[in-house]
Amino acid sequence: MQAVVLAAGQGTRLRPLTDDKPKGMVEVAGKPILTHCFEQLIELGADELHVVVGYKKQAIIEHYDDAFEGVPITYSHQREQLGLAHALLTVEGQIDDDFMLMLGDNVFRANLEDVVNRQAETRADAAFLVEEVPYEEASRYGVCDTNQYGEIVEVVEKPEDPPSNLVMTGFYTFTPEIFHACHLVQPSNRGEYEISDAVDLLLASGRTIDAIRMDGWRTDIGYPEDRDRAEERLLEEQGEIDSEDGDEADAAVEAAASDES
């Protein structure tokens, strides 16, 4: 199965960690974020990696070259960071079947295989890993509304009044139909071509998208404290720090984030 990783962003909120490197090359527990992504995708059955690069792309290309653990890598350049739908279109000519899509700034320890299996078993047009968050935090994400069968019926990007607290996490499977939808997307109020708008176009055309609820955890590495939190979780799982130390570190990170807000 082909896999696409979006890794073109500048990571401005991660500065100073991204002053001299792209976000995907920021290390978490001794490995670049992209290495964590590639390892998981290969474990899920990826036999081709298609990486969308942009900001300081040479650092990624020189580090990984043309393969990772024997799996070939193809690079596509997003010249302007105009949103996820825009980034996805850069690989359109290379994808010919169902594929996995992962945002290259996330660290997952979750049931990603359930998403891949659902896509294979049901031949849905897409399947998303989704996560329940506190309702007051949902407006920071792409929010999903689902029906009684667990199918997504609407996705709203960063709504002021979220229809639910179920949000997209950054791991998806799609058929190539998503590319047609991306071509039809118009710029949002942020001036970006949003993947959520492409998803809504799929839904409007009668396509089926399954929502798989996350079992485990993931961290979106948006700020330096997110990197610290993900590293503490990984090191705790590896037995390199005590769980009590990890709990104390998590509390300190959350307190610092609260002070900033």
LUMLUM-956381 format. One record per residue (C-alpha): residue number from 1; residue in one letter; x, y, z. Coordinates in Angstrom, 3 decimals. Example, Ala and Ser with C-alpha at 12.3 -4.5 7.8 and 13.67 -1.06 7.14 Angstrom:
<rs>
1|a|12.300|-4.500|7.800
2|s|13.670|-1.060|7.140
</rs>
This chain:
<rs>
1|m|0.000|0.000|0.000
2|q|1.298|3.461|-0.823
3|a|1.724|6.025|1.943
4|v|1.862|9.809|1.746
5|v|3.485|11.930|4.458
6|l|2.933|15.693|4.493
7|a|6.087|17.414|5.770
8|a|6.299|20.793|4.010
9|g|5.347|23.157|6.827
10|q|7.642|25.733|8.422
11|g|6.786|24.857|12.021
12|t|6.793|28.494|13.131
13|r|5.179|27.621|16.466
14|l|7.987|25.150|17.157
15|r|10.719|27.770|17.052
16|p|13.517|27.828|18.084
17|l|13.540|24.066|17.358
18|t|12.815|24.763|13.674
19|d|15.149|27.711|13.160
20|d|17.627|25.521|11.271
21|k|15.577|22.441|10.343
22|p|12.107|21.481|9.101
23|k|9.537|20.352|11.612
24|g|9.795|16.707|10.558
25|m|13.480|16.639|11.526
26|v|12.876|17.746|15.128
27|e|13.907|14.832|17.327
28|v|11.584|13.084|19.760
29|a|13.189|10.421|21.966
30|g|16.322|10.389|19.822
31|k|14.625|10.129|16.399
32|p|13.268|12.723|13.959
33|i|9.473|12.903|13.924
34|l|9.540|11.634|10.327
35|t|11.408|8.510|11.384
36|h|8.593|7.704|13.818
37|c|6.109|8.244|10.959
38|f|8.020|6.075|8.482
39|e|8.483|3.232|10.964
40|q|4.777|3.069|11.698
41|l|3.728|3.285|8.058
42|i|6.073|0.459|7.094
43|e|4.744|-1.618|9.982
44|l|1.262|-0.987|8.550
45|g|2.322|-2.346|5.167
46|a|3.586|0.678|3.249
47|d|5.678|-0.390|0.262
48|e|6.173|3.143|-1.120
49|l|6.675|6.385|0.807
50|h|5.705|9.658|-0.890
51|v|6.898|12.643|1.130
52|v|5.727|16.193|0.461
53|v|8.513|18.614|1.395
54|g|8.908|22.384|1.356
55|y|10.604|24.390|4.104
56|k|14.308|23.410|4.354
57|k|13.505|20.331|2.292
58|q|17.160|19.489|1.682
59|a|17.605|18.451|5.314
60|i|14.956|15.747|4.839
61|i|16.207|14.607|1.444
62|e|19.835|14.374|2.547
63|h|18.936|12.494|5.744
64|y|16.706|9.818|4.175
65|d|17.936|9.811|0.565
66|d|15.814|7.556|-1.655
67|a|14.791|4.807|0.783
68|f|14.018|4.033|4.424
69|e|14.494|0.487|5.721
70|g|14.453|-0.716|2.118
71|v|11.192|1.056|1.227
72|p|11.584|3.570|-1.623
73|i|10.953|7.266|-0.979
74|t|9.732|9.746|-3.592
75|y|9.744|13.470|-2.807
76|s|7.293|16.109|-4.018
77|h|7.835|19.826|-3.494
78|q|5.053|22.087|-2.232
79|r|6.424|25.466|-3.273
80|e|3.912|27.460|-1.229
81|q|2.340|26.240|1.996
82|l|-1.277|26.697|0.945
83|g|-2.967|23.992|2.987
84|l|-3.209|20.216|3.207
85|a|-5.420|19.755|0.139
86|h|-2.914|21.776|-1.883
87|a|-0.048|19.661|-0.505
88|l|-1.827|16.416|-1.312
89|l|-2.246|17.387|-4.962
90|t|1.541|17.427|-5.390
91|v|1.542|13.599|-5.276
92|e|-1.537|13.028|-7.417
93|g|0.392|11.637|-10.376
94|q|2.150|9.058|-8.202
95|i|-0.849|7.455|-6.475
96|d|-2.871|4.811|-8.301
97|d|-4.817|2.992|-5.563
98|d|-5.969|3.273|-1.947
99|f|-3.310|4.944|0.186
100|m|-2.467|5.988|3.723
101|l|-2.034|9.668|4.563
102|m|-0.150|10.788|7.666
103|l|0.634|14.311|8.788
104|g|4.372|14.441|9.402
105|d|4.156|16.350|12.669
106|n|2.345|13.700|14.704
107|v|3.630|10.939|16.960
108|f|1.162|8.057|17.268
109|r|0.897|5.115|19.596
110|a|-2.596|4.085|18.610
111|n|-4.734|1.645|16.631
112|l|-3.716|2.829|13.165
113|e|-4.079|-0.714|11.844
114|d|-7.835|-0.548|12.509
115|v|-8.105|2.296|9.992
116|v|-6.169|0.378|7.336
117|n|-8.150|-2.807|7.959
118|r|-11.478|-0.981|7.753
119|q|-10.522|0.519|4.405
120|a|-9.560|-2.914|3.062
121|e|-12.603|-4.721|4.431
122|t|-15.372|-2.262|3.539
123|r|-13.875|-0.559|0.477
124|a|-15.076|2.740|1.906
125|d|-13.956|5.881|0.110
126|a|-11.971|6.874|3.181
127|a|-11.417|5.997|6.832
128|f|-10.186|8.386|9.523
129|l|-8.694|7.904|12.951
130|v|-10.651|10.264|15.184
131|e|-10.243|11.312|18.799
132|e|-12.594|12.603|21.455
133|v|-11.276|15.799|23.053
134|p|-12.778|18.122|25.677
135|y|-15.565|20.027|23.962
136|e|-13.947|23.389|24.697
137|e|-10.833|22.277|22.770
138|a|-12.633|20.947|19.687
139|s|-12.654|24.309|17.907
140|r|-8.859|23.996|17.442
141|y|-9.305|21.049|15.058
142|g|-11.214|19.663|12.119
143|v|-14.392|18.462|13.850
144|c|-16.347|15.410|12.647
145|d|-20.068|14.794|12.910
146|t|-21.072|11.127|12.592
147|n|-24.263|9.133|12.102
148|q|-25.522|6.102|14.024
149|y|-23.355|3.785|11.905
150|g|-20.114|5.555|12.776
151|e|-19.841|7.153|9.344
152|i|-18.720|10.751|9.015
153|v|-21.449|13.025|7.653
154|e|-19.700|16.397|8.005
155|v|-16.289|17.863|8.776
156|v|-15.929|21.466|9.918
157|e|-12.513|23.121|10.148
158|k|-11.930|24.941|13.463
159|p|-15.600|25.860|14.048
160|e|-16.632|28.432|16.644
161|d|-19.556|26.190|17.630
162|p|-18.370|22.576|17.148
163|p|-21.064|20.030|16.212
164|s|-19.247|17.405|18.328
165|n|-16.027|16.817|20.255
166|l|-14.804|14.215|17.757
167|v|-11.778|15.512|15.839
168|m|-9.488|14.355|13.043
169|t|-6.084|13.203|14.225
170|g|-3.836|13.292|11.169
171|f|-4.053|9.672|9.987
172|y|-6.350|8.696|7.124
173|t|-6.846|6.236|4.297
174|f|-8.272|7.428|0.978
175|t|-9.073|6.226|-2.505
176|p|-7.742|8.362|-5.379
177|e|-11.167|10.070|-5.489
178|i|-9.814|12.519|-2.909
179|f|-7.680|14.171|-5.593
180|h|-10.713|15.168|-7.650
181|a|-12.233|16.714|-4.537
182|c|-9.002|18.592|-3.761
183|h|-9.087|20.147|-7.233
184|l|-12.534|21.568|-6.472
185|v|-11.650|23.110|-3.101
186|q|-11.711|26.899|-2.858
187|p|-9.449|28.872|-0.485
188|s|-10.784|29.161|3.057
189|n|-10.907|32.315|5.155
190|r|-7.315|31.492|6.092
191|g|-6.341|31.536|2.414
192|e|-5.635|27.782|2.471
193|y|-7.019|24.787|0.609
194|e|-8.366|22.740|3.506
195|i|-8.472|18.936|3.536
196|s|-11.724|19.194|5.515
197|d|-13.360|21.012|2.589
198|a|-12.233|18.247|0.224
199|v|-13.721|15.680|2.598
200|d|-17.044|17.548|2.631
201|l|-17.067|17.496|-1.168
202|l|-16.590|13.722|-1.062
203|l|-19.496|13.420|1.346
204|a|-21.698|15.680|-0.789
205|s|-21.088|13.370|-3.751
206|g|-22.388|10.395|-1.770
207|r|-19.058|8.878|-0.734
208|t|-18.715|6.884|2.496
209|i|-16.140|7.785|5.144
210|d|-15.726|5.655|8.267
211|a|-14.625|7.062|11.617
212|i|-12.390|4.834|13.737
213|r|-12.108|5.987|17.331
214|m|-8.597|6.166|18.656
215|d|-7.402|3.596|21.169
216|g|-4.071|4.835|22.519
217|w|-2.558|8.275|22.186
218|r|-1.078|10.718|19.746
219|t|0.682|14.034|20.096
220|d|0.514|16.754|17.467
221|i|3.961|18.382|17.689
222|g|2.895|21.996|17.327
223|y|4.844|23.623|20.169
224|p|8.098|22.792|22.002
225|e|6.118|21.572|25.000
226|d|4.304|19.078|22.726
227|r|7.655|17.626|21.707
228|d|8.582|17.298|25.381
229|r|5.290|15.601|26.199
230|a|5.621|13.081|23.361
231|e|9.219|12.312|24.333
232|e|8.269|11.704|27.952
233|r|5.507|9.310|26.900
234|l|7.802|7.371|24.599
235|l|10.618|7.140|27.139
236|e|8.160|6.007|29.784
237|e|6.905|3.242|27.481
238|q|10.504|2.202|26.822
239|g|11.130|2.042|30.573
240|e|13.729|4.805|30.472
241|i|11.844|7.034|32.915
242|d|9.531|6.188|35.787
243|s|5.795|6.700|35.264
244|e|5.718|9.030|38.284
245|d|8.413|11.188|36.696
246|g|6.421|11.223|33.480
247|d|3.251|12.259|35.312
248|e|5.111|15.080|37.026
249|a|6.606|16.220|33.722
250|d|3.193|16.145|32.024
251|a|1.760|18.258|34.835
252|a|4.593|20.766|34.482
253|v|4.041|21.041|30.721
254|e|0.306|21.518|31.178
255|a|0.907|24.173|33.831
256|a|3.298|26.026|31.536
257|a|0.763|25.903|28.693
258|s|-1.928|27.224|31.045
259|d|0.339|30.099|32.100
260|e|0.977|30.998|28.443
261|s|-2.731|31.130|27.673
</rs>
